């Protein structure tokens, strides 16, 4: 088997990295939560979905996978997507922009979780971007929710801005 010279490898990796970077539009996706502790009595959590990009894409959307028993309460924030799930939606909740706002984009959503969640729960989120006829999915770092000892039952009230 013939091996490649280091200069050839640098060239190939540089070319691949350049292609990926140029197509990527410098996108970033993040999902954060105000408090990742789960009360044994159940409660509410508030998440913030944030996206940043260098060039405004044609389509922008979010898909968030909720743990079993969790449901969407409401969506709010400064860049409210025009297409959003109804309160009570379970499993996978999704949002989309008809008119993609300038970067950075951010909105909040609150989720109800049931009593008795004793094991850590993972929230997975993806930012979906379509630009130049290509679709790209960017996974936000997952959030792990862990059981807590102190109750936190207060329902958040999000506001449109």
N, C-alpha and C positions, 0 to 999 in steps of 0.2 A: 504494500500500500504506500502510495506516495504522499508525503506531507507537504503542506503549504508553507511557503516562506513567511516569516513574521511580517514583512512589508505587505505581502498579499493579503494576509489576514487583517491587518490594520485597514487596508483599502476596502475590503469587503465589509467589515464592521462599520467603517466610517460611512460607506455608501448606504448601507441599511439604516443606520442611525439617522443620516441626513434625510432619507426618504420618509421615515416615520416622523421625524420632527417637523418636516415641512407640511405633511398632511395633518399633523396633530393640532395645528392652530394654537398651540400652547394651552390646551384645555386643562382645567383642574376641577375636581369634584370633591366635595366634603359634606359629610353628614355629621352633625354634632347633636348632643342631647344635654339638656340643662342639668340633669342628675341621672346617673346610670344605675341608681339603686332601686330595687323592687321591694315594695312593702308586701308583707305576707297577706295584708288585707285587700290588696289590689289598689289601683289608683290610676293616675294620669302622668304621661311624660310629654315634654315638649321638645321637638326636634327642629333643627335649622338645616335646610338644604342650601348649599352654596355652590355656585359654578362661576368659573372665570375662563375667559377665552380672549385671544388676541384679535380674531376676526369674527364678526357676528355670523353664526351658522344660519342655515335656512330653517332648521327644525331643532328644537331643544325640548327634552322631556326627562322626567325622573320616574324610576320604578323602584319601589321599596317593598321588600319582603318582610312581613310581620310574623312574629311567633304565633303559634296556635292560640286562639282565644282572645287575641288583641284586635282592636278595631279603631278606625279613624274617628276622631271626634270633630275636628275642624281644621281648616287651612286659613292662614292669614299671612300678613307681612308686607314688606315693601314692594315686592315684584310678584304679585299674585298671578299664577298661571291661569289662562283663560279656560283651559280644560282641566277640571279637577274632580276627584272622586267624591261621592256622596258620603255624608256622615254615616257611620255604621259599616263601611266597607271593610272586609276582612282579607286575610291572606296577602295578596299583592295589591298595593295602592299605587296609582300612576297619575302623573300630572303632565301637561304639555302646554307649550306656548304657541299660539297662532301667530302672534307677532313677537319675535324674539327680542327682548330688551338688550340694551347695551350692557357690556360686562362691567362690573361683576353683578351677578343675579343672586337673589336670596329670598327665600320664603320660609315660613314656619308651619308646622302642623303638630297637632296634639293627638295622642293615642291613648286609649283606655286599655289597661291590662287587668286581667282577672285576679282574684285572690288565689293564693296557693301555689304560685310559681316559685318552686324551691330550687330549681336548677338554673344555672346561667342561661340566658336567652340571647341569641344573636340576631341583630338587625342588619340585613344586607341591602345595599342601595347601589343603583347604577344610574349614571347620567347617560342619556342617549342623544347623540349629536349627529345631524345630517348636514353635510356641507360638500359642495362640488360633486353631487351625485353619489357620495359615499356615506355610509352610516358607520358610526363608531360608538362603541359602548365603553364607558370609563367606569370602573368599579371604585366607589368611594371606600375608604378603609372601613371594615365592619365595626359595628358597635356591639360590645358585649354588656348586657344588663345583668347585674348580679343581685341576689337577694340581700336585703338590708334588715336591720333590726328595728329601726325607727319607722313608724308609719308616715306616709306622705300621700294623703288622699285629696289634696286641694286640686280642683279642676282649673286648668289655665283658661284664660279668655284671650284669644288672639284677636288682633284688630287689623283691618285693612288699612294700609297707609298710602 
